[in-house]
Amino acid sequence: MDQLEARRILEMALDGCASDDVVLTISGSAVASTRFANNAITQNVSKADCRITIQAAFGQQVGAAQTNDLSPESIREAVARAEEIATHAATDNEHMPPIEPTAVPDVQSWDAAVADASPETRAAGIRDAVELARQHGLNSAGSFTTGSDFTAILNTRGHFAYHQRSNARFACTVMTADSSGWAANASHVLGRVNPHNVAEKAVTRALAARNPKAIDARPTTVLLEPAAFGELLAYLAWSLDAKAADEGRSPFTNRLGTRVAVPGLHLSSAPSDPVCPGEPFDGEGVPSPDVSWIEDGILRNLAHTRYWASHYGRAYTGRPTNLLVAGSDRSIEDMISETEDAILVTRFWYIRHVDPMTLLLTGMTRDGLYQVKDGRIVHGVKHMRFNESPIRLLDHITAIGRSEPAYGYARAFVPPVRADDFHFTSGTVF
């Protein structure tokens, strides 16, 4: 839905509102995915949806309703339902009135080639990857997903914001009889997603992981590829809430302004980043600022909602819209060549909280675990479980590589890292 049509629908909905404050949101997405397994395409699916959300308030009483029927009658019913809910709602002391009209960042995250990508386009990329696996006598599986989404917001003060985004992602797992290798690439630009390169990396990793050996699970030096590092960073980003910290419910309580990572590590969010763009505004249409969360190892900011920032007289930050870690010019291959003894981790899975107050997490390695000795990969390693905190990890980093996109739990542009004393606790069987 383009900007003009979105605004027309929102203005029509606003005309029927009787509450003091209203924030209207219309959002939609169209996603298609072509999946493959056993070196053959198995499924091509697509879905599209569009919905309008009405948040109505009478003073500090707030109600919300949503519908994906965009007919005038359905929208009027949703407006009435939101206002009825508001009249019966308990007082929300943190409710803030809608913002005045203001400019939002110009975030370029749209590529028509992604939105228009056909099943044939995705099938061609998969065919290239499958043929590469077949040439090595290996089995492959994965998916090629393309899609787009948009969000538009209008409130009773006249503030309007609109943004559209495209998304493309190719992921491939290649399997031998006793190992697997995985790689993925994602971008808002279709030309930046190269299925051949992804499959080539997955093949190389699968072959290197053959005949894996069991090793003792113990604290050890690790090399985390960007996907693995990005997964752990996402949990750290979700824990940056300022309210939780101020109320003593966070691993970052009383940590603002203190060192939480090694010197030289910088973690930030910037919605207009050209490689890994974030969201230009939040759910109320408030513009997303650039934020430095960690500067040179020092925690400089926590995530403030509009209410919490106003309550304490602090700057609004919103949630992290993307995760950007400044890297070096060293590739993962360079880092391997400089490492005497470490475990190389491709990615994790089934990550869960153990202790939220220390951000202790548990999870398992997946799709490629390797022993590095004297600057080279010497053999695959059987997978292991870990118990580790991303905060502790950041304080044990000894080397940082070249940043690259790592779209997993969050939109991230992060490097591979080497870190000491990473806690593996047991082997796994799956």
N, C-alpha and C positions, 0 to 999 in steps of 0.2 A: 504494500500500500504506500503510495507516495505521500509527500508532506501535505499537499492541498486536500486530498481526500481524508487523511487522518484528522486534519484540523476541522474540516467540515463536520465530521461525525462528532468530534469532541464538543464543538460549539453547539450542535443540536442537543447533545446531552446536557450541556451546561444550562441551556435555556429552560430546562425542566426542573432545575434544582431550586429548592426553597431553603436549604440549610445555610448557616452563617459562612462556613468555609468548605470549599470543595476542591479536591484534587482528582482529576480524571486522567486515566492512563489507557491508551489503546496500544496493544502490542500484538505482534504476529510473527510467525516463522514458517518457512517452507524448507524441508530437509529431505534429501534423497540419499540412499545408501545402497551401494552394490557390494555384496559380500561374497567371499570365496573361501573354499576349504577343499582339501585334497586336490589342489592344483586345478580347481574348476570353479566357475561362478555358480553359486548356489541360490542366490536370492537378490532381487532388486526391489526395494521398497521405498515408498515416499509418503510423507504426511505434511499437511498444512493446517494451520489453525490461526485464528485471530480472535482476540477477546478485549473487552473493555472492562475496566475496573473503576468503580466509583467509591471514593472515600469522602464521606460527608461528616460534618461536625456541627454540633450546636454547642458553642462554648467549648468545654473540655470533654464533652461526650462525643465519641467517634464511632461510626459504623462504616462497614464496607460491604460491597456486593460486586459480583462479577458475572458476566455472561459472554458466551461466544456467539450468540444470536444478535447480529448487529441491526436488526430491523428496528424502526422507531418505536414500535410497541414494546419490544423486549427491553430496549434501553430505558424506556420510561419506567417499566416495571422494576428494573434493577436500581434505578435512582430512588424510587419510592421505597424499595427494600432496604437500601443503605441508610436512608434517612430514618426509617422506622427502627432499624437496629440502633442507630445513634441515640434515639430518644430513650431507649431502654438500657443503654450501656452505662457501666460504671465510669466515674470520672477518671480521665487519663491525664495525670499531672504533667506528663512529658509531651503532651501534644503541643505542636507549634503551629501558628497560623501559616497559610501559604506564603511563599516568597513573592516579592515584587518582581516585575519583569526584569530580567538580567541576561546578559550574553553567556553562552556556554562555549566550551572549547570546540574548535573546529577539528574534529577527529576524522581522519581519512582512513576508513576501514571498509571500503566498498569496491568490489570488482565485479562488473556485470558478467564477466566470463564464468565466475563461480556460480552466480545466481542462475545463469542460463545453461550450465553444464548438463549434458544429456547422458542417459545411460550408456550410449556408445562411447562418449568421452571417458567415462569411468572404466568401462570395459576394456578400452585400449590400454589404459594404464595398468590394469590388473593383468592383462595378457602379457605385457612386457615383464612384469614381476614373476608371473607363473613360469614363463619360459626360462627365465634365469634360474629358478629353483630346479626345474626339470633338467637343465643342462648339468647340474651337479648331482642328479639323482636324489633330490630332496623333496619333501612335501611342504606346501605352503598354505597359509590361511590368513585372512585379514579382511579389511574393508576399505572402501574408498567412499568418503562421505562429502557431499557438497550441499550447501544451503545458505540461507540468508534469513535475517530477522530485522525487525524494526521496533522502535518504541517512540511514542509521542505522548507528551504530557501537557495538560492545560489546567490552570486553576482559576479561581474567582478573582484573583488580582490581575489576570491577563497575561501571566507568564506562560509562554509556550516554548517547548523544546522538542526537537525531533532528531532521531539518529537511526541510520540503517547500517547494517554490517553484513558482510559475506564471510563464510567460513568453509574452508576445504581442509580435509585431513585424510592422509593415506597411512594405514598401519599394516604391517606385515610380520607374521611369525613364520619362521622356517624351521622345520624339524628334521632331525636325524633319528636313528633308532633310540638314542639315549640322551639327546640334548636338543635344545632349541635356541634360536636366536631371534631377537625382536628389534624392530626399528620403526619409527614413525616420523612423519613430518606434517606440520599444519601451518596454515597461513590464511590471511584474508585475501591473498592474491593467488590465483590458480597457477600461474607460471612459476611460483616459488615452491610448489609441491611436485617433487620428481619421484614417481613410483619406482623407476629403475634404480636410482641411487638408494632409496629406502630398502628395496629388496636386496641389493648388492651388500648393504651393510648387514642385513639380517642373515644372509647366507654366510658371510664371513664370520659372524658371531656364532652361528650354529656349528660351523665346522670347528671353530676354535674351542667350543665347549664339549666336544665329543670325549667319551670315556672319562666322565667326571670322577674325581677322587673325593672321598670324604676326608675332611680335616677336623681337627678339634675346634669346637665353638668356643671362642675366647675373645677378649678385647684385642683388636688388631688394627693396623693401618688399613684404610680403605681408599680406593679411588671411586668416587661416585660420578657416574655419567650425568649429564644435565637432567635427564628424565627422573633419575633417582633423587638428585638434589632438589629438583623442583617439587617433587611430591612431599618431601619433608618440610620445605619452606612454606608450602601451602598451609600446613598445620600451624606453623608459627604465625603466619599472617592472620589466620582465623582467631588467634589468641591475643591480638593486639588491642582488644577493646578497652578503651579508657575507663568506662564505667566499672567494668569488672576489676580493673586494676585499682581504682580509687576505693572500691568497696572491699578490697582484700581478697578477691576471688580469682586471682590471676597470677601466673608465673612472673608477670611484669610489675606486680605491686612493689612500689618503692624502687623501681629500677630505672625510671626516666632519668636521663643524664648520666647513667653509669655504663660501664663497658659490658656488653653482652656478646661480643664477637671479637675475633682477632683484629688488631689494627690493620687498616687497609681494606676492610670489607665494607661495601656500601650497598644498601638495599633501599630501593625507592619505588614509587609509582608515578607514572606520567601518562595521562590518557592519550596524549597526542604523539606518543612514541611511534615512529614510522614503521618499525619492524614488528612490534608487539603492541598494537594500540589497545587502550582500555576503554571504559565507558565515559562519555563526556558529562554525564549527570547521573544523580542517584534517583531513587524511586519517587522523590518529591520534585524532581527537576532541578535540584540544587547543583550548580556546576562542580565538577570534580577538579580539585586542585592538584598540582604536582606536589608530592610529599616525599621527603627523605625520612625514612623510618629509622635506618641505621646509617650513621656517618662515621667512617673510619673506626668501626667497631663500637661506637657509642649509640645507645638508644636515644633518638632525638624526638620521636613523636609516637603517640598512641592514637588509635582510631577513635575520633570524636564524632558522634552524631550532632545534628544541629542543636538539639536541646542540651546535650551534655557540654558542648562547647560554650553555649550561651550561659549555662548555669555556673560554670567556673571561669567565665571570661577568657576562654582560650580560642585558638583558631580552629575553625571547622576543617576536618580532613576527610570525612567520609571513610568508607572501607577501602582497602587496597583494590584498585581497579585492574592492576596488573602488577607483576613482580619482576623488577629489573635489578639484576646484580651486575655491577661493573666487573668485567673480566680482563684478561690479559691477551697476549697474542699467541699463547701456546695452545696447540690442539691437544686432544686427549692422547694422541699418539706420542706427542712430545712429552706429556706428563708420564706416560708409561715408561718411556725410555730413560726418564730421570728418577725412576722409583726402584729401590733395591728390593723391597719386600712388601707386598700389599695384596688385598683382595679387591678385584675390579667388579663393581656392581652395575648392571645394566639398568634395572628398575626394581621397584618393590610392589607388593600387593597386599591386600587385606590389612592395611594399617589401621590400628585402633588405639584409643587412649588407654593408658594404664594409670597415670596420675596427672590429672589436669593441672595441678598446682606446680608441678615441675615440668610439665609438657612431656612427660615420659610416654613414649609410644612403643608399640610392638607391631611386628609385621614380618613378612617373609620376602626373600629375594625371589626373582623370577626371570626366566628367559635369558640366561647368560650370566654365569658367575665364574670368575677366573682367578687363578693364582698368578701373580706377577712376581718374577724373580729377576734381579739383575737387569732390569730394563726391558723385559719382554714377557709376554704371556707364555707360561710353560705348560699349563693344562687347565681343563675345566674343573670346577669345584661343585660338589653336590650342594643343593640349596640349603640355606640356614635361616633360622629365626633370629630377630634382633630385638633388643630392648634398649632404646636410645632416645634422648631428647634432642630436638633440633637446636635448642639453645646451647646445650653442651657441645653439640657438633660444631657450631659456629665458633666456639672458643678453642677448638682443637684443629682448625684448618691450617695446613702447612703449605698449600699451593693452590692457586686458582688458575683455571684455564680460560679458553675463549668462549664467550657467551653465545648461545644459540637458542632458537625457539624451543620451548618444552611445554606444550599444551597438554596438561593432564588434569589435575584437580583445579588448576588456576591457569590463566594466561600468564606465561612466564618467559623471560629471556634471561637465562642463567647459564653459568659455566659449569664444567666439570670441576670437582674439587678433590684434593687429597686431604685426609684428616686422620689424626692418630687416635688410638684408643677407642675405636668404635666397638660397641658391645654386641657381639654375636653370642647367643645363649644356648642354642641347640640346633641339631640338624632337622630337616623336614623331609617328609615323604609325600609326594603327590604326582 
